[in-house]
Amino acid sequence: MSLRYDLHIHTKYLGCGNQTMEVDAIVQTCEALGTACIGITDHLNTPDQLELHRPILADIRKLETDIPVYFGVELNFTGPEEDFVFSPEIKAAYGFQFAIGGVHSTYADEFDLDRIIEIQHRHHLRTCRDELVDVLVHPYWFSRNEFEAKGFPAFESVRAVPERLTRELGQVARQTHTAIEINGGANLFNRPDSYLEAYVEYLAILAEEGVTFALGSDAHDITHLERVRLAWHVFDQLGLAEDRLWRPAGAPIAGRGKAAAAES
C-alpha cells in the first residue's frame, strides 16, 4: 500500500501526550517513518479543554512540510448515557477539520463480559450515528488501568464478540459513512499472536460489510508513532483497495494540498 496514513496522534498540549509530543517533532518523526498523511487528534472530554486546542492549530499553521497535516479532535462520551462535547458551532469556532471518537470505559462495576460487550456495541453504534463523527476509534480496546483497578480479568480475545454484533456495526458504519479505526497502538501493539489473529478476523468481517478504515498510531510518546506500522500491515493483510482507506475531506492545514486550496 502506497498511502500510509496516521490519523490519530496526541500532543503535549492537553497532557494527552508527554513532552516529546510537540507538533514539529511529530511531523519530523512521521517524515522519517514515511507517513503520507497526518491527523493531530487530542482529546475533548470536557468544555474547559476547548481553549487548549488553539495552540495545536497555531503550531500546525507554522509547519513547513510536504506531508499533509490535518487538525482533528478525539471525542469521548461524558457518561454512559451522555453525548460528546461537540457541535457544529464548536467545530467551526475552533477550526477542527474532522472528529474521531468512541467509548473509553466499560461503564460497568462488575465483570459480566456479555454485558460489557453489549455496552461497547451500543456506544459504537451511537458513535457511528453521530453526524459529526468521522471515525469510530479502537473498537474493543479496554483500559488496562480500569480493569486492574476493578479487579477484572483481561479481555483476551475479540472472538467473545458475537458475529451478529460485528456485522451490525459494519452495516451501520457503512450506512452512516463512518470509518472504523485500525489502531496500531491500542489494539495491536504488544499483543500475543492469538489475540492479533482474532482481531484481524474481526476486522475482516467488518470489511465484508463494506466498511472504510482509518489508520492510526494513537501515539502519546514520540517513540509510539512507529506503532502505526502495525495498522499499515493489517490493512495490507485485509487486501483492500485504496478506496477503502479513509482520509479527511478538504485541504490540509499544512503540507501538500494547502497551496492549491489557497489558490482556488
N, C-alpha and C positions, 0 to 999 in steps of 0.2 A: 504494500500500500504506500503510495507516494504522499498522501495527505495525512500528516501526523500532528494531531491537534492535542492541546492540553487546555481544557476549558473549565477547570476547577482548581484554582490556585489561590491560596490565602496570603495575607501580608502581615506585617508587624503593626499596622496602623490601629487595628482594633484589639490587638493581642490574640487574634486567631492564629497567626504565625508568630515565630520568635523573631529576634532582632536581625537574623540573617535575611529575612524576607522583605527586603526593600525592592521597589519596583524595578529599578535599574539592574540590580543584581539578579533578580528573577529573569529578566529578559536576556542578560548575558549568558546565564546558565542554560536557558532554553535554546539560545542560538547554538551553543556548543553541543547540545543534545540532538540538534536537527529538528526541533519542533517547528511546525509550519504555521501555526496559528495559536494565539494565547488568549485566555479569558481570565481576568482577575475577578475573584468572587468571594469577598469577605462576607461574614455573617450579618444578618439583620434579624435579631431576635426581639428587640425592644425599640421603641421610638427614640430613646436617648442615644442610640448608636448611629442615627442617621448622619449627624454632622461629622462623625469620624470618617465617613466615606469620602468627604470632599477632598482631603489631601491625596487620596489614592488617584482620583481623576486628574488632579493637578499634576501629579508626577507622571502619569501616563502621557499627558499632553506634552511634557518636556522631552520625551524619548526621541532618540534618533536611532531607528532600527528598520530593517527591511521586513521583520516579522509583523504581520497584522496583530494588533493588540486591542482587545475589546474590554469594555468596562461592564461587569455584571455584578450580581449580588446573590448570596445564598440565603434562602428563606427557611425558617423553622416554625413549626406550629407553636403558638404561645400557650397551648394547653391541649388536653386530649380532645376537647370539643371546640377549640378555638381556631381562629384563622391565622393567616400570615399577616405580619405588619407590612403591608404593601398595598399600593393603589395606583391607578393611572397618574394621579397628581404627584405622588412621591416619585414614581419612575421619571416623570418629566422634570420635576424640580431638581433632582439630584443627578440627572444625566445617565441613569442606568440604561444600558442597551439591551440587556436580557436578564432573566432571572432563572436560577436553578433552585430547587427546593425539595423538601421531603421531611419525613419523620425522623427525629433524632433521639427518641426514647421508646421504651417498651410500653409506658403508661400502665404498668402492672406492678402490684405489690407482692404478688405470689406467683411462683413459677407454674404456669399452665401453658405449655408450648402451643397447643391448638388455639388458645385464647390470644396469646401474644401474636401469633401469625395472623389471626383474624383482625386484630387491631392494626398491624402493619399494613395488611392488604387494604383495609378501609381507608387508611391515610394515603396510601399510594394512589388509590382511585380519586380521592379528594384533590390530591396534588395535580393529577392529570386533568381534572375538570376545571381547574382554576385557569381562567383565560390569560392571566398574567405570567404564568409559569411556563417556561420553555422546556425545561429538563427535570425529570424526576431523578434525584440523586440516590446513589448507593443503596438500591433495594436490598433488604435483609442484611444490612450492616447493623451490628449491635455494639454499643459501648462496652468495652471490657470493664471499665471502671464501674459502670452501673451494675453489671452482672455480678462483679465481685462484692460490691457494697451490699447488694440484696441477697447474696449467697446463692445466686442462680447457677446451675451448671452451664458450661459453654454451649453455644449454638454450634453444633458440629457439622451440619450439612443442610443445604438448601433443599435437599430431597424431602425434608419434612414438610415442605410447602406443597399442597395438593396441586396437581397439574391443572385442574379446572380453574384455580385462582390465578395461576400464571397465564393461562390463555385469556382469562377475562381481563387481566391487566394489559396484556398485549393488544387486545381488541380495543379497549378504551384509549390506550396511548395512541394507537393508530388513528382512531376516530377524532381525537382531540388534537392531533398533530403535536403530541408531546414526545420528545426524545427520552430514552431511558439510558442512564449513565452506565458505562463500564468504568468502574473506579479502580485504578491501579493501586492506590494506597489503602483505602478502607476495605475493599472486598477481596483483593488479590494478593497483596503483599504479605509475605511470611506465613503463608497458609500451606498445610500439607497437601500432597498431590491428590488425595482422595477428595478433599474439600474443593480444590480447583476443578477437578473433573466434574463434580456435581454442579458447580456454579456455571461452567461453560455449557453443560447440558441445559440448565435453566435459561441461560441467555439464548441458546439455540431455539428453545420453544418460543420465546418472545420473538425471535427473528422470523419464525414460521408464520407468526401472526402479522408480519409486515412492519414491525417496529423500526424506527430510526434510532440510531445510537449516538450518544455523546461520549467523548473520551476525556478522562481527567486523572491527574495525579493526586488531587486533594492534598497538595503539599503544604506543610506547616513549618518546614525547615528546608533550607536551600538544597540539602542533600536528598530530600524526598522527591524533588522534581523528576529524578530519573525513574521513579516508580511508574510514571506514565507509560514506560516501555511495556509493562505488563498489560496495560489496556490495549496498546497498539497490537501486541502479539495475539491477544484474544480476539480482537476484531478480525485479524488476518485468519485465525483459526475458523471463524464462523463463515469465511468465504463469501462475504457480502460485497456487493458493488459499492463504489464510492458514493452513489446517491443515497445510500443508507447511513451515511455519516453526517451528523448534524453540525452546523456551524451557524453562528449568529447572523441574522439578516443585516443588511446595510453595510456602510463603510466603517472600518475600524477607527478608533481614536488616533492610533499611531500605526506606522508601518505601511506596507503595500496596500493600495486602495484609498488611502487618505487623500492623497493629492488629486486623484481622479475625481473623487467625490466633491472636492472643493471647487474644481473647475466646472462641474456640471451644473 
